[in-house]
């Protein structure tokens, strides 16, 4: 039996939980001191994570959509900022990066606040099939 695609609130929750899990993984890298150039390059890429892969699947059908563009820009900015943090830019190296990422993970740092408005606006326009691509 096939499970029905998530409804908008469910897909939003799934995306945000995935985002939180990703930030948790970045915290682990920072705290373990295992950050290297390869990890930073991977984090900087906004197309390697699950959200980025979902957005890539939707690109052809939503390329001219302003809400899609805003979501993509917000998502890309998050990846660039996270990579800068992990490389020691602007946050006193690994310890500062871990501390800042923990604020993001606890909803104090704006990563979810920045993502939620464009995500909500965009998801409201999606078909059930497009939601199911996540």
N, C-alpha and C positions, 0 to 999 in steps of 0.2 A: 504494500500500500504506500503510495506516494504522499509525503507530507506536504501540506499546503504551504506556499511561499509566505514569508513573514509579512504581516501587515505593517504599515508605516511605523507605528511606535516600536514594534518588535525589531524591525531592521535598524532603526536608529539606535536602539539599545545594543544590538549586536555589533554595529559599527563602533560605537563608543567603548564597549567592552574590549573589542579588538584593539582599539587605540590605547586603552589603559594597559592591556597586556604588553603591547609593544613598548610603552614607556617603562613598564616593569623590567623588561629585558634590558633596556638601556641602562637602568639603574644597576642591574647586576653586572654589566660590563664595567661601568664606572667604579663600582665598589670593589670589584675583583682586580682592578688594574689591568684588565686584559684588552684595553682599547688599543688598536693599532690602525695603520693606514687603511687596511682592507675593510675593517669594521666601519671606520669613518666614511669611506666611499660607499659602502652598502647603505648606511644610515642616510647619507645625503641623497641617495636615489629615491625618488618618490614613486617609482614604479615597481619596486621589488616587494613591498609589503602587501598584505591582503587588500587593504583599502586601495592602494595604487593599482593593483591588478584589476580590481573591480572597475575603477575609473577608466582604465585602459579599454576594458570590454565595452564601456558605454560611450567612448569617445566618438565613434563614427556617427552614432545616432543623436548625440547631444553637443556636437562641436560648436554650434552657434548659440547655445543656450547660456544666457548670462549667469543663471544660478549654478550651472555646471562649471563654468569658468571660475566663478568665485570659490566654489568648493575646491577645485583643483589648485587654485592659487593658495588658499589657506593650507591645504594639505602639503603642498610643496614648501611653503614657508616653514611649516613645522619641521620637516625633514632637514632643511638647511640650518635652522636654528639648533636643532638637536645635534647635528654633526659638528657645528661650531662649538657647542658646549663640550662635546666629547673630545674634541681636539684641544681643549684648554682655552678656547677663545672666550673672553668675557666672563668667566666664572671660576677663576682661581684653580684651573686644572681639574683633575678627577674628583677630588673631594667636593669642590664647589659645584661641579656638574651633577654629582649624585644628589647633593642637597637641593639644587634647583629642580632636577627631574622628580624628586620626591614631592616637591610642591606641586608640580604639574600633575603627578599621579594622584595627589590628594585633592585635586580640583582647585587648588589655591593659585596656580600660576597662569591660568588663562588658556591652556591648550584645549580644554573642552569648551570653554566659553567661546573661543574663536571658531571652533569647528561646528558647534551646534547650530547656529543660525543658517549658514549656507547648506549644511547637511539637511536640516529640516525643510528648507525651501525646495531644495532639489528633489528629495525623496517624495515630496507631495506630488510631483509631476511624473513619477515613474510608474510603469506598468508592473503588474505582478511578476511577469517574466523577468523584467530588468532587476527587480529587487532580489529575485531568486538567484541571480548571477553572483551575488556576494558570497 
